[in-house]
């Protein structure tokens, strides 16, 4: 089973965050999450076709480069996900990489969205906290209602990890 297919068996929980790697790029499945009033955060692919609708100011000293509202412009993507998305570009100084995140959450601060994604690497230790995890060897799939985003980032977080998917439900 391709990893994106897990979204077909998932029962979205309103208010939860589904944090996914680029392998989960599927606009129709994202829209299913959106319609269930669940949120997602995903790394954006470099070939995404979009039009900027609005830009919010960002504090570049935090690593943020832009926080935009966008509309998808490819015919299939805009049909499968007809709503606006939020596009956040972040510079990871430690790894000298620019990262782009897409989300349907417009309420949390942009830096919090990047931190949620960054904390995805912590999903594997969540097994000890009662989460439901499974692994197919290279990727782990975890659903956890006990995961909470830290107020401050860990000293050595990594954006890239083996965990492809996790869910965070705020307490």
WOTABEL-V892062 format. One record per backbone hydrogen bond with DSSP energy under -1.0 kcal/mol. CO is the residue of the C=O (numbers start at 1). NH is the residue of the N-H. If there is no record, write none. Layout:
# WOTABEL-V892062
CO_NH / CO_NH
This chain:
# WOTABEL-V892062
2_5 / 3_6 / 4_7 / 5_8 / 6_10 / 13_16 / 16_39 / 17_168 / 18_41 / 19_166 / 21_24 / 22_25 / 26_30 / 27_31 / 28_32 / 29_33 / 30_34 / 31_35 / 32_36 / 33_38 / 34_37 / 37_15 / 39_18 / 41_20 / 42_102 / 45_48 / 49_73 / 51_71 / 54_69 / 59_62 / 60_63 / 63_91 / 66_89 / 67_56 / 68_87 / 69_53 / 69_54 / 70_85 / 71_51 / 74_78 / 75_79 / 76_80 / 77_81 / 85_70 / 86_103 / 87_68 / 88_101 / 89_65 / 89_66 / 90_99 / 91_93 / 92_96 / 92_97 / 97_92 / 99_90 / 100_44 / 101_88 / 102_42 / 103_86 / 109_113 / 110_114 / 111_115 / 112_116 / 113_117 / 114_118 / 115_119 / 117_120 / 118_121 / 119_122 / 120_123 / 124_127 / 125_128 / 126_129 / 126_131 / 127_130 / 132_143 / 134_141 / 139_136 / 140_165 / 141_134 / 143_132 / 164_21 / 165_142 / 166_19 / 168_17
